[in-house]
Amino acid sequence: MFKHVKMKLETALLDWEAMKKTSYDESEDFAERFELHFYEFIDELKIWYQQLGKQPTTIEEAENFAEIKEIIERLPEPLVLNFYNELDLIIEGKEQEK
């Protein structure tokens, strides 16, 4: 199941890299693509989380999962805060308004 999360993350990271390399005129299209794929990654993460036997109830507990550590290590610094915000919403069982 976690392989789906990793695949979605990889797609979002490829978009992130492409977005950084584009001209100003092209950047809006790449930003929209990145946002779409980032939230697909988050949706897949939520599905994975909901299928865990023992779900973490805090960010600190979630950080102890090898899978979450792997994601955090892969994320570029500017995306880490966004990831934590989304992870917190998943843990609390809330929906993000996109």
C-alpha positions in Angstrom: 0.0 0.0 0.0 2.8 2.5 0.8 4.2 2.0 -2.7 1.2 4.0 -4.0 2.1 6.8 -1.6 5.7 6.8 -2.8 4.6 6.8 -6.5 2.4 9.8 -5.9 5.2 11.5 -4.0 7.6 10.9 -6.8 5.2 12.5 -9.3 4.8 15.5 -7.2 8.6 15.9 -6.7 9.2 15.6 -10.4 6.6 18.4 -10.9 8.4 20.5 -8.2 11.7 20.1 -10.0 10.2 21.0 -13.3 8.4 24.0 -11.8 11.8 25.3 -10.5 13.3 25.2 -14.0 10.5 26.9 -15.9 10.3 30.4 -17.1 7.9 32.8 -15.5 5.4 32.4 -18.4 5.3 28.6 -18.0 5.4 28.5 -14.2 1.6 28.8 -13.6 0.9 25.6 -15.6 3.6 23.7 -13.7 2.5 25.1 -10.4 -1.0 23.9 -11.0 0.3 20.5 -12.0 2.4 20.3 -8.9 -0.5 21.3 -6.7 -2.7 18.6 -8.3 -0.1 15.9 -7.8 0.8 17.0 -4.3 -2.8 16.6 -3.1 -3.1 13.3 -4.9 0.0 12.2 -2.8 -1.7 13.5 0.3 -4.9 11.7 -0.6 -3.0 8.4 -1.0 -1.2 9.1 2.3 -4.6 9.5 4.0 -5.7 6.1 2.6 -2.5 4.5 3.8 -3.0 6.1 7.2 -6.6 4.9 7.6 -5.5 1.3 6.9 -2.9 1.3 9.7 -3.7 -1.1 12.5 -2.5 1.4 15.2 -2.8 4.9 13.9 -0.6 7.6 15.4 -2.5 10.3 17.3 0.1 13.0 17.2 2.7 14.3 14.8 5.4 13.1 17.1 4.1 9.6 17.0 3.7 9.8 13.2 7.3 10.9 12.9 8.4 7.6 14.4 7.0 5.6 11.5 9.7 4.7 9.0 7.4 5.6 6.1 6.8 9.2 7.4 10.5 9.6 8.1 11.2 8.5 4.5 8.7 11.1 3.1 10.2 13.9 5.2 13.7 13.1 4.1 12.6 13.2 0.4 10.7 16.5 0.6 12.4 19.8 -0.3 12.6 22.2 2.6 9.9 24.5 1.3 7.4 21.6 1.3 8.0 20.2 4.7 5.7 22.7 6.5 2.9 22.0 4.0 3.4 18.3 4.6 3.2 18.7 8.4 0.0 20.7 8.1 -1.6 18.0 5.9 -0.4 15.2 8.1 -1.9 17.0 11.1 -5.3 17.2 9.4 -5.1 13.5 8.5 -4.3 12.6 12.1 -7.2 14.8 13.4 -9.6 13.3 10.8 -10.2 16.7 9.2 -10.5 17.6 5.5 -8.4 20.2 3.9 -10.2 22.8 1.8 -8.4 22.7 -1.6 
